[in-house]
Amino acid sequence: MTPVAERRRLTPYLGFACALLALAMLPSLLPPRAGTDDAAQTLTLQLQPGFTPAAKRLVAPPTARRERQLFAIQTALGAGGFLAVIAVWRRRRMVRNA
């Protein structure tokens, strides 16, 4: 296969990988939002001032910045796994057709 044909064959995959990378970085560009837990806590305190929950959180929630970073890592790992599966399928097909 010529280098030009090889590049043309890989172009859609590279474009897909770039789109996934851009999607993974999108949350870091958006402003942080308050979650539903915060909204529920605010509403509960408005309805019953002085309310104390019976149970405490086991793990402190991550900061907004850390949460975006974890989401980006999760998306990148998922995209890598997805591309690895595609590569295995393509390799199997190439071996079968050869």
C-alpha positions in Angstrom: 0.0 0.0 0.0 1.4 3.4 -0.9 1.9 6.0 1.8 -0.8 8.3 0.3 -3.3 5.4 0.4 -2.3 4.6 3.9 -2.9 8.2 5.0 -6.2 8.2 3.3 -7.2 5.0 5.1 -6.2 6.4 8.5 -7.7 9.9 8.0 -11.2 9.1 9.3 -9.8 7.4 12.4 -7.5 10.3 13.2 -10.4 12.7 12.7 -12.5 10.6 15.1 -9.7 10.5 17.7 -9.4 14.3 17.5 -13.1 14.8 17.9 -13.1 12.5 21.0 -10.2 14.4 22.4 -12.0 17.7 21.9 -15.1 16.3 23.5 -13.0 15.1 26.5 -11.6 18.6 26.9 -15.0 20.4 26.6 -15.9 20.1 30.3 -12.7 21.9 31.4 -13.8 24.9 29.3 -17.3 25.1 30.7 -18.0 27.0 34.0 -18.6 24.7 37.0 -22.1 24.0 38.0 -23.7 23.1 41.3 -24.9 19.5 41.6 -28.3 18.2 42.6 -27.0 17.4 46.1 -26.2 21.0 46.8 -29.7 22.1 45.5 -31.4 19.5 47.7 -29.4 20.5 50.8 -30.2 24.2 50.2 -33.9 23.4 49.8 -33.9 21.2 53.0 -32.3 23.9 55.0 -34.9 26.4 53.8 -37.8 24.1 54.7 -36.4 23.0 58.0 -33.8 25.4 59.5 -31.3 23.6 61.8 -31.8 20.2 60.1 -28.8 17.9 60.6 -28.6 14.8 58.4 -28.5 11.4 60.1 -25.5 10.1 58.1 -22.4 11.9 56.9 -20.7 11.5 53.5 -18.2 8.7 53.3 -16.0 10.5 50.8 -15.8 14.3 50.3 -17.0 15.3 46.8 -14.2 16.4 44.4 -13.8 20.0 43.6 -15.2 21.2 40.3 -11.8 21.3 38.7 -10.9 17.8 39.9 -14.3 16.5 38.7 -13.7 17.9 35.2 -10.2 16.3 35.2 -11.6 12.9 36.2 -14.2 13.2 33.5 -11.6 14.0 30.9 -9.5 11.0 32.0 -12.5 8.7 31.9 -13.4 9.9 28.4 -9.9 9.5 27.2 -9.7 5.9 28.6 -13.0 5.1 27.0 -11.9 6.4 23.6 -8.7 4.5 23.9 -10.5 1.3 24.6 -13.0 2.0 21.8 -10.1 2.6 19.3 -8.3 -0.5 20.6 -11.4 -2.7 19.9 -11.6 -1.2 16.4 -7.9 -1.9 15.8 -8.4 -5.5 16.8 -11.4 -6.0 14.6 -9.5 -4.4 11.6 -6.5 -6.6 12.2 -8.6 -9.7 12.4 -10.4 -8.8 9.2 -7.0 -8.1 7.4 -5.7 -11.5 8.6 -8.9 -13.2 7.4 -8.8 -11.5 4.0 -5.0 -12.2 3.5 
